[in-house]
Amino acid sequence: MGGVIALNPWDLSWAALLVLLLAGLTHWQGLNLARPLLIAALRTTVQLSLVGLVLKALFGALEPGWVALMAGVMLAAAGWEVRARQKRRFAGWWGYGVGALSMFLSSFSVTVLALLAIIAPDPWFAPQYAIPLLGMMLGNTMNSIALGMDRLTGEAWRDRAAIEARLCMGQSWQEAIAPLRREAMRTSLTPMINAMSAAGLISLPGMMTGQILGGTPPLVAVNYQILIMFMITAGTGFGSMVALRLGAGRLFDARQRLRLDRLDHLEKAA
Amino acid sequence: MAAGVLGLRVVGVASAGRGPWSFFAAPGETALLSGPSGTGKSLLLRALADLDPHAGEVRLNGAAQEEVSGPEWRRRVGYLPAESAWWRDRVEDHFPLASREGAGAAALTERLEGLGLSPEALRWPVQRLSSGERQRLAVARLLAGEPDCLLLDEPTANLDGESAQRVEAVTAAYLRRRNAPAVWVSHDPAQWRRVGGRHWLLTPTGMTEEGSWAV
């Protein structure tokens, strides 16, 4: 393995300057994006620096309890993120619970499966493998579920009259919401289908790039990348199915009435 | 009145802070509803169709709302909202299959002609319908489901005089044939006279009987 070139703060400042430039430019164009851009950039710096320290400690300790705690914190944060990205979110705990539960079911089970059956590190929860894998799973399922749920609730709000017209013809809630659920599922899966189609030809996925930069032989990196892509696709697909089933069900009550009052009424400020 | 009685029986229905409303429409009888906008006419009809959570008791031909599933109840009561909604590209895709085949198809053709529409209208794209065609096709779609009762929310509000009378005639023929009760929201005294039935004035806290119109 070749040595890794370590980056110093000055190297990062150059990259940061580019983001600042972009923020300035969008502000000048009156796009209202400078603030969210800078906040996100700041978050990425602080969060990644902290997680670097945490991972350093975690890799040293090799304690299953700490790994579980870390995984729990990551899931909780992903749940909030999904909720925050909904324009019309479910009121109360549902707004958080649908995303968090379906991410838990899909990301955790697929990651555990990969660790136990495929990669099989020793011990199986070895944080060097478990945490990055789970992180990639959660990051992608989070995106897909947020996209799919946003589509489902947004379209249900818009198509209320049509859904109720179908209910009035005697259709069940499943029949009345089926087209919206299909579209939402398509929205959820599209990013991964696109990513798999473009991988290697147009884009070199981030993890593989990272491994190669870190000195891993390209063919080893490629195998890992394919494994990750498949896992992410399965995880996002199953997770979105669960989330959309729960979400669609929550839009109706026991009498199979459309209950848009279960969504928060205020549109999220742009 | 006993639970087994035929007709539409509404007792103390209240929804979204309006009501309670109570009335009875015997088989073949139409309850004409009027009242200033905002009194809750649409809320009442939506509650009767079980589209909103509500209080009170609704029975159709003896069966209470909560005794049958939501979809089955809504299939029976036949609710026509003021604004019709369409979700497929072609008109015919919104009609139950049974209404487009065999004996059903002949009845449907006759009904469309009664509404002043060509049977060809079934193959039209929804996008190209005028608001009047849309409304008359919504009536045809409603009746094609063969509901046991009709809940009509200003069904002729967007129609010209001739089309309105066609809708009245087709609806009256349906109600006569099925001997079905109906609720008809209308602000037009001339229409009350033509449709006939008991006239109720709705207020946000109740309803009073204003008289009867014989056909």
Interface residues (C-beta under 8 A of the other chain):
Chain A: D159 A161 A162 E164 A165 R166 L167 C168 M169 G170 Q171 S172 P179 D253 R255 Q256 R257 L258 R259
Chain B: A49 D50 L51 D52 P53 E66 S69 G70 P71 E72 R74 R75 G78 Y79 P81 E83 S84 A85 W86 W87 P96 R141 G145
